[in-house]
Amino acid sequence: MALTLRSCSSTSFINLKDTTKSLRNNDDLPCALSFPNRKPSSHHLRPSMKLYSHEVQATHARTRQEKLHALPHPHVSNDVKVPVFVMLPLDTVTLGGNLSKPRAMNASLMALRSAGVEGVMVDVWWGLVEKDGPTEYNWEGYAELIKMVARHGLKLQMVMSFHQCGGNVGDSCSIPLPPWVLEEMSKNPDLVYTDRSGRRNPEYISLGCDTLPVLRGRTPIQVYTDYMRSFRNRFADYLGTVIAEIQVGMGPCGELRYPAYPESNGTWRFPGIGEFQCYDKDPMILVITINFPKRRDFFRRDGAWNTEYGQFFLEWYSSKLVEHGDRILAAASGIFQGTGAKLSGKVAGIHWHYRTRSHAAELTAGYYNTRYRDGYIPIARMMRRYGVVLNFTCIEMKDVEQNGSAGCSPQGLVQQVKMAAQTVGTELAGENALERYDPGAFAQVLATSRSGPGNGLSAFTYLRMNKRLFEGDNWRNLVEFVKSMSHGGGARVSEMDSGRTDLYVGFVKKKTLAKENDLALV
């Protein structure tokens, strides 16, 4: 099935085969799209138009029968626009360094623009850009994407992804760290995180190596700094305009945390509490962990986590994580200062066992957050120091949807992080943790974004663009959601499209796709 979008407010119809001659020699896109009339921005691509009145009349007839899933009407509104971004696929740039399926990407961006999204987010993988050797950078695939995004009048959030892709929730492809880095890891296994059982995790370099010249004479912080500086120099003309935000990766999945709950090889399953990642050969670590109690004793109701020793260990463990984030963000701030691009950092939404006293799953990930201590204020304060936006996940989740035996409370956690950000004056943005297309998830995001002044979201990034997003109900829900967010959560699309102002989502029959089945939108 391929997506067809037809506008019910305009008689304009875009035939992508007529849009640009350069597409003829690439993928034959199995779809045609039409959009509502919008005032084009300075970057907006203006394709040729062709009138199909019979198409419009047929569409009007169908839309009278087409119910849109209206999100619940908010009772309170900020009247502040919350821009919505959409994450691009993880493999947007291929292992060879080229833009994947450029024709399909072009059509997808056109559709997102028509829906009113602010822009898109993309991972800028260290393992792709610097894979050929130290300081040998290949930015060409990303350069092609940036130019395409600019033509559509969209903006970009670009993630400096210093972690591997693969082995975690939602990872649909494998992109390891650069080969020359993996070679150094094989020589010195203590470059990676290690748990109590001796399991090594190669998805991110251990923060214990931050200031050690372990990467062919450079420290990891120096390597990350050189990478970001090369990015800035290559794309200086787009920073602050097309490239609106740089999200700085600081751990596994790009999040500031320890890899306490890796899914690869069955190491962890939800809702496990995870493992502390501090068992390498560092003498200080050996002193701290030598008398470490068994895990079940440490985390029980009145366990060692709340003793003098436990508090000392958790303070040390969490402070090392904050110091790691401070080093990377200090470097990023120095590089991107004055470019006009925002900086952001991502914090994981570890909502399971939140209702317990110890908050065990948060502790192993490096967030010293318990019933008696707020673990997010130190992180928010560190980000505030550099003017960095705190980007938090699980914004779409409700407590009633969760496993009752796991002590989950995503809503309680989100509220706590919002209050921490407000307390220290840190800007807060959000993401959904899991793929969701239903009105309930979108409504929950709206409820979070429309909180009182100074306590809402500055932006929301939707995970993720794929084939399912462009299916009928899913696409309608997204369009409705974006429209509501553009009015500060105070607007809603009418339940029935009688005003003929919204996008109709239909499909091209399978027989029209026989030629290019593999070239769907994404």
VEXLO-850156 format. One line per 4 residues: their letters; for each residue x, y, z of C-alpha. Coordinates in Angstrom, 2 decimals. Layout:
BEGIN
a	X Y Z | ...
//
This chain:
BEGIN
malt	0.00 0.00 0.00 | 1.24 3.50 -0.76 | 0.07 6.79 0.60 | -2.12 9.18 -1.34
lrsc	-2.92 12.52 0.28 | -5.63 14.68 -1.24 | -6.62 18.12 -0.08 | -10.28 18.81 0.57
ssts	-9.77 22.56 0.74 | -8.06 23.10 -2.55 | -8.45 22.00 -6.14 | -4.68 21.78 -6.47
finl	-3.15 18.38 -7.04 | 0.55 17.64 -7.11 | 1.76 14.91 -9.41 | 5.24 14.13 -8.18
kdtt	6.32 12.89 -11.60 | 5.89 16.46 -12.81 | 7.55 18.01 -9.78 | 11.15 17.64 -10.84
kslr	12.88 16.04 -13.79 | 15.67 14.79 -11.60 | 13.37 12.18 -10.09 | 12.90 10.31 -13.35
nndd	16.23 8.54 -13.09 | 15.76 7.52 -9.44 | 13.17 5.48 -7.59 | 9.69 5.59 -9.14
lpca	7.70 6.87 -6.21 | 4.46 4.86 -5.91 | 2.33 7.70 -4.67 | 0.88 11.10 -5.41
lsfp	0.25 13.76 -2.82 | -1.75 16.94 -2.60 | -1.76 19.44 0.20 | -3.80 22.29 1.66
nrkp	-2.91 25.77 0.52 | -0.08 27.07 2.70 | 1.95 30.21 2.47 | 5.39 28.96 1.44
sshh	8.39 29.87 3.56 | 11.62 31.16 2.14 | 12.89 27.58 1.86 | 9.66 26.02 0.61
lrps	9.93 23.98 -2.59 | 7.19 25.16 -5.00 | 6.28 22.29 -7.34 | 4.15 22.69 -10.44
mkly	0.40 22.31 -9.97 | -2.13 20.46 -12.11 | -5.91 20.65 -11.71 | -8.01 17.53 -11.35
shev	-11.58 18.64 -10.58 | -13.04 15.13 -10.74 | -10.52 14.00 -8.12 | -11.59 16.79 -5.80
qath	-15.32 16.05 -6.23 | -14.76 12.38 -5.51 | -12.70 13.24 -2.46 | -15.43 15.55 -1.13
artr	-17.94 12.75 -1.39 | -15.71 10.37 0.50 | -14.81 12.79 3.27 | -18.47 13.17 4.23
qekl	-18.23 9.57 5.34 | -14.75 9.81 6.82 | -14.59 10.23 10.60 | -11.52 11.94 12.00
halp	-10.32 10.92 15.43 | -10.63 14.20 17.27 | -8.44 14.46 20.34 | -10.16 15.41 23.60
hphv	-10.84 19.12 23.79 | -8.39 20.61 26.31 | -9.86 22.49 29.23 | -6.77 24.67 29.64
sndv	-4.55 26.27 27.02 | -1.22 28.04 27.05 | -1.98 29.70 23.73 | 1.70 29.02 23.05
kvpv	2.70 27.06 20.00 | 4.58 23.84 20.71 | 6.54 22.91 17.58 | 6.41 19.25 16.55
fvml	9.34 17.45 14.98 | 9.32 13.90 13.59 | 12.24 11.49 13.92 | 13.56 10.10 10.66
pldt	14.43 6.39 10.29 | 17.60 5.23 12.01 | 19.10 4.23 8.67 | 18.40 7.54 6.91
vtlg	22.05 7.53 5.88 | 23.40 4.21 4.61 | 26.50 2.34 5.75 | 28.14 3.68 2.61
gnls	27.50 7.26 3.73 | 24.74 8.08 1.22 | 21.18 9.30 1.75 | 18.88 6.27 1.72
kpra	16.01 6.28 -0.83 | 16.17 10.02 -1.62 | 13.00 9.99 -3.75 | 10.98 8.39 -0.98
mnas	12.48 10.78 1.56 | 11.52 13.75 -0.60 | 7.87 12.64 -0.73 | 7.80 11.95 3.00
lmal	9.16 15.40 3.82 | 6.57 16.96 1.54 | 3.81 15.11 3.40 | 5.16 16.15 6.80
rsag	5.37 19.75 5.67 | 1.75 19.62 4.58 | 0.78 18.33 8.02 | 2.32 21.40 9.63
vegv	5.27 19.82 11.43 | 8.15 22.13 12.28 | 10.87 19.78 11.12 | 12.57 16.43 11.50
mvdv	15.22 14.84 13.70 | 18.07 12.66 12.46 | 20.89 10.72 14.11 | 24.33 11.77 12.88
wwgl	26.09 8.48 13.52 | 29.73 8.60 14.65 | 30.04 5.04 13.33 | 29.19 6.23 9.80
vekd	30.87 9.62 9.60 | 34.29 8.76 11.10 | 34.45 5.08 10.24 | 37.39 5.29 7.80
gpte	39.88 6.48 10.41 | 40.57 9.12 13.06 | 39.50 12.62 11.86 | 38.48 11.24 8.44
ynwe	34.93 12.53 8.20 | 32.31 11.83 5.54 | 29.36 14.23 5.87 | 28.01 13.87 2.33
gyae	24.86 11.85 3.08 | 23.87 14.38 5.73 | 24.68 17.28 3.41 | 22.19 15.89 0.88
likm	19.54 15.52 3.58 | 20.06 19.06 4.88 | 19.61 20.53 1.41 | 16.44 18.51 0.86
varh	14.98 19.56 4.22 | 15.79 23.20 3.42 | 13.95 23.00 0.10 | 10.79 21.93 1.93
glkl	10.98 24.78 4.43 | 11.50 22.40 7.36 | 13.99 22.54 10.21 | 16.38 19.93 11.57
qmvm	17.26 18.59 14.97 | 20.58 16.79 14.47 | 21.79 14.29 17.07 | 25.50 13.83 17.67
sfhq	25.16 10.06 18.11 | 28.33 8.75 19.76 | 26.68 5.42 20.60 | 26.03 2.31 18.58
cggn	22.66 1.54 17.02 | 21.40 -1.95 17.82 | 20.49 -3.88 20.94 | 17.93 -1.53 22.47
vgds	14.19 -0.84 22.26 | 13.23 0.29 18.77 | 16.62 -0.33 17.15 | 15.74 -1.56 13.66
csip	19.26 -1.66 12.21 | 22.86 -2.12 13.30 | 25.40 0.72 13.21 | 28.43 -0.06 15.40
lppw	31.02 2.40 16.64 | 33.83 3.24 14.17 | 35.99 0.16 13.37 | 39.16 1.82 14.63
vlee	37.41 2.47 17.98 | 36.27 -1.15 18.20 | 39.86 -2.19 17.54 | 41.02 -0.16 20.55
mskn	38.26 -1.74 22.63 | 39.45 -5.21 21.69 | 42.94 -4.30 22.89 | 41.67 -2.74 26.12
pdlv	38.27 -4.12 27.24 | 38.14 -1.61 30.09 | 37.22 1.07 27.57 | 33.63 -0.17 27.85
ytdr	31.20 -0.45 30.73 | 31.29 -3.63 32.84 | 28.72 -5.02 35.27 | 29.21 -7.19 38.35
sgrr	29.07 -10.41 36.32 | 31.88 -9.19 34.07 | 29.63 -8.54 31.06 | 31.07 -5.88 28.75
npey	28.86 -3.44 26.86 | 30.38 -1.99 23.66 | 27.56 0.42 22.78 | 29.27 3.46 24.31
islg	32.73 4.27 25.67 | 32.89 4.21 29.47 | 32.87 7.64 31.13 | 35.83 6.40 33.17
cdtl	37.97 6.99 30.07 | 36.80 10.56 29.43 | 40.16 12.15 30.18 | 42.48 9.30 29.16
pvlr	44.23 9.29 25.73 | 42.92 5.84 24.87 | 41.80 6.53 21.28 | 45.11 6.68 19.42
grtp	46.44 9.56 21.44 | 43.16 11.42 21.95 | 40.73 11.25 24.84 | 37.07 10.39 24.11
iqvy	36.11 13.97 24.97 | 38.68 15.26 22.48 | 37.36 12.88 19.83 | 33.77 14.05 20.39
tdym	34.95 17.67 20.33 | 36.82 17.26 17.04 | 33.76 15.55 15.54 | 31.41 18.37 16.54
rsfr	33.87 21.01 15.35 | 34.12 19.33 11.95 | 30.30 19.24 11.78 | 30.10 22.95 12.62
nrfa	32.65 23.87 9.98 | 30.97 21.74 7.31 | 27.46 23.07 7.92 | 28.08 26.58 9.22
dylg	25.77 28.09 6.58 | 22.80 26.09 7.88 | 23.29 26.39 11.65 | 20.65 28.54 13.30
tvia	18.41 28.47 10.23 | 17.76 25.01 8.80 | 19.64 23.28 11.62 | 17.65 24.58 14.56
eiqv	18.98 22.23 17.24 | 22.00 20.07 18.06 | 21.23 17.25 20.47 | 24.45 16.05 22.09
gmgp	24.66 12.33 22.73 | 26.01 11.47 26.18 | 25.44 7.74 26.56 | 23.64 4.66 25.24
cgel	20.67 5.56 23.00 | 22.10 9.10 23.08 | 20.83 9.48 26.66 | 22.75 10.68 29.69
rypa	22.78 7.38 31.59 | 24.68 4.16 32.18 | 23.81 1.14 29.98 | 22.14 -0.56 32.93
ypes	19.42 -2.36 30.96 | 20.73 -3.61 27.59 | 18.34 -5.85 25.69 | 20.98 -7.46 23.48
ngtw	21.62 -11.16 24.06 | 18.74 -11.33 26.53 | 20.76 -9.53 29.22 | 17.75 -7.54 30.42
rfpg	13.98 -7.78 30.16 | 11.35 -5.30 31.24 | 10.73 -4.53 34.09 | 14.13 -5.60 35.43
igef	16.01 -3.18 37.66 | 19.24 -3.47 35.65 | 22.85 -3.65 36.82 | 25.32 -1.08 38.09
qcyd	28.03 -0.44 35.48 | 31.11 0.20 37.61 | 33.21 -2.96 37.69 | 36.36 -2.13 35.74
kdpm	39.96 -1.88 36.93 | 39.82 1.67 38.22 | 41.34 1.50 41.77 | 38.75 3.93 43.18
ilvi	35.94 1.80 41.83 | 37.43 -1.33 43.40 | 37.59 0.37 46.80 | 33.98 1.52 46.58
tinf	32.49 -1.78 45.39 | 34.61 -4.30 47.31 | 31.96 -4.84 50.01 | 28.96 -4.17 47.81
pkrr	25.95 -6.16 49.07 | 23.88 -8.53 46.95 | 21.45 -6.76 44.67 | 18.31 -8.09 46.34
dffr	19.59 -6.90 49.73 | 20.63 -3.52 48.40 | 17.25 -2.61 46.92 | 14.81 -4.08 49.44
rdga	12.47 -1.74 51.26 | 14.96 -0.84 54.01 | 18.02 -2.05 52.15 | 21.56 -0.79 51.87
wnte	20.54 1.91 49.39 | 19.34 3.96 52.36 | 22.38 3.34 54.60 | 25.38 5.62 54.98
ygqf	27.41 3.38 52.67 | 24.61 3.14 50.10 | 24.15 6.88 50.03 | 27.89 7.39 49.59
flew	28.02 4.91 46.70 | 24.95 6.29 44.92 | 26.17 9.87 45.29 | 29.51 8.89 43.76
yssk	27.93 6.81 40.97 | 25.44 9.51 39.94 | 27.91 12.39 40.27 | 30.28 10.68 37.82
lveh	27.46 10.63 35.27 | 26.70 14.33 35.78 | 30.40 15.15 35.45 | 30.50 13.21 32.18
gdri	27.58 15.22 30.84 | 29.22 18.43 32.01 | 32.43 17.67 30.08 | 30.64 16.94 26.81
laaa	28.21 19.86 27.05 | 31.02 22.26 27.93 | 32.78 21.20 24.73 | 29.57 21.44 22.67
sgif	28.74 24.85 24.09 | 32.15 26.20 23.13 | 31.78 24.89 19.58 | 28.20 25.90 18.79
qgtg	28.02 29.13 20.77 | 26.98 31.98 18.53 | 25.71 29.76 15.70 | 22.04 30.30 16.56
akls	21.40 26.57 17.01 | 19.95 25.36 20.30 | 21.71 22.65 22.28 | 19.80 19.81 23.93
gkva	20.56 16.70 25.95 | 18.41 13.64 26.43 | 17.44 11.99 29.73 | 15.78 8.57 29.85
gihw	12.25 8.07 31.17 | 12.82 5.11 33.52 | 9.34 4.85 34.93 | 9.32 1.26 36.23
hyrt	9.79 0.76 40.00 | 9.10 4.47 40.37 | 6.49 3.79 43.04 | 8.98 1.98 45.28
rsha	11.09 3.70 47.91 | 14.44 3.04 46.24 | 13.49 3.61 42.57 | 15.92 0.79 41.81
aelt	15.84 0.97 38.00 | 16.69 4.67 38.06 | 19.56 4.09 40.47 | 21.35 1.54 38.28
agyy	21.03 3.92 35.30 | 22.75 6.66 37.30 | 19.80 8.76 38.44 | 20.04 9.04 42.24
ntry	16.32 9.54 42.60 | 14.54 7.97 45.58 | 11.51 8.71 47.68 | 13.75 10.94 49.79
rdgy	15.94 12.59 47.15 | 15.33 14.36 43.82 | 17.81 12.97 41.31 | 16.84 15.19 38.38
ipia	17.60 18.62 39.81 | 21.41 18.07 39.61 | 21.04 17.04 35.95 | 18.75 19.96 35.11
rmmr	21.09 22.37 36.89 | 24.09 21.06 34.95 | 22.22 21.54 31.65 | 21.07 25.00 32.69
rygv	24.70 26.02 33.13 | 25.20 25.71 29.36 | 21.73 26.79 28.25 | 20.92 23.24 27.15
vlnf	17.34 22.04 26.66 | 16.49 18.97 28.74 | 14.79 16.48 26.43 | 12.78 13.85 28.31
tcie	11.07 10.69 27.13 | 7.87 8.73 27.96 | 5.73 11.87 27.57 | 2.98 9.81 25.92
mkdv	2.52 7.24 28.69 | -0.23 6.95 31.28 | -0.01 5.13 34.58 | -3.15 3.09 33.91
eqng	-1.57 1.55 30.81 | 1.38 0.07 32.70 | 2.18 -3.21 34.39 | 0.66 -2.94 37.85
sagc	3.25 -5.24 39.44 | 6.22 -3.21 38.18 | 5.52 -0.06 40.21 | 5.34 2.06 37.04
spqg	4.39 5.71 37.10 | 5.39 7.54 33.91 | 3.03 10.39 34.73 | 4.53 10.83 38.19
lvqq	8.03 10.75 36.72 | 7.25 13.28 33.99 | 5.68 15.60 36.53 | 8.77 15.37 38.74
vkma	11.12 16.15 35.84 | 8.93 19.07 34.79 | 9.12 20.49 38.30 | 12.91 19.98 38.42
aqtv	13.33 21.84 35.13 | 11.07 24.65 36.29 | 12.85 24.91 39.64 | 16.27 25.51 38.10
gtel	15.05 27.35 34.99 | 15.93 24.70 32.40 | 13.96 24.55 29.17 | 12.10 21.23 28.76
agen	11.26 19.33 25.59 | 9.80 15.86 25.14 | 9.59 12.66 23.11 | 7.44 9.57 23.12
aler	9.39 6.51 24.30 | 7.55 3.93 22.20 | 5.86 4.00 18.80 | 2.29 5.16 19.35
ydpg	-0.33 6.20 16.80 | -3.51 6.28 18.90 | -5.43 9.39 20.00 | -4.92 8.51 23.67
afaq	-1.15 8.84 23.42 | -1.41 12.12 21.52 | -3.88 13.43 24.08 | -1.44 12.64 26.88
vlat	1.29 14.62 25.13 | -1.13 17.52 24.74 | -1.97 17.39 28.44 | 1.72 17.62 29.30
srsg	2.51 20.36 26.78 | -0.31 22.67 27.82 | 0.68 22.99 31.48 | 0.92 26.42 33.07
pgng	3.44 29.08 31.99 | 7.03 27.96 32.47 | 5.97 24.37 33.07 | 5.10 23.09 29.60
lsaf	7.14 21.78 26.68 | 9.19 23.98 24.38 | 9.06 21.32 21.64 | 7.98 17.75 21.05
tylr	9.68 15.17 18.83 | 7.54 12.29 17.59 | 9.03 8.81 17.28 | 9.12 7.88 14.39
mnkr	8.58 8.26 10.63 | 7.89 4.87 9.03 | 5.33 3.16 6.81 | 2.78 2.78 9.61
lfeg	2.74 6.52 10.29 | 1.30 7.18 6.83 | -1.55 4.68 7.17 | -5.06 6.16 7.23
dnwr	-6.04 6.55 10.89 | -2.45 6.99 12.05 | -1.86 9.85 9.64 | -5.14 11.56 10.53
nlve	-4.27 11.34 14.22 | -0.88 12.93 13.60 | -2.34 15.77 11.51 | -4.89 16.49 14.23
fvks	-2.22 16.37 16.92 | 0.10 18.78 15.10 | -2.75 21.22 14.58 | -3.63 21.10 18.27
mshg	-0.02 21.62 19.32 | 0.28 24.60 16.98 | -2.46 26.28 19.02 | -0.88 25.56 22.38
ggar	-3.15 22.57 22.87 | -6.22 24.73 22.60 | -7.41 23.81 19.11 | -9.08 20.71 17.78
vsem	-10.01 19.46 14.37 | -13.73 19.01 13.92 | -14.97 15.47 14.38 | -16.44 15.43 10.89
dsgr	-14.54 17.06 8.06 | -17.60 18.96 6.85 | -15.56 22.12 6.35 | -13.31 20.28 3.93
tdly	-10.19 21.77 5.46 | -8.17 18.70 6.36 | -6.17 16.07 4.61 | -7.91 13.00 3.28
vgfv	-5.83 9.87 3.44 | -6.48 7.25 0.80 | -4.48 4.50 -0.84 | -3.32 3.48 -4.26
kkkt	-4.29 -0.07 -5.17 | -1.64 -2.74 -4.95 | -1.56 -3.32 -8.70 | -0.12 0.15 -9.20
lake	2.79 -0.82 -7.00 | 3.87 -3.97 -8.76 | 6.69 -2.11 -10.45 | 8.34 -0.77 -7.30
ndla	7.11 -2.66 -4.25 | 10.22 -1.87 -2.28 | 9.91 1.89 -2.68 | 7.35 2.86 -0.11
lv	7.43 6.29 1.47 | 9.97 5.34 4.10
//
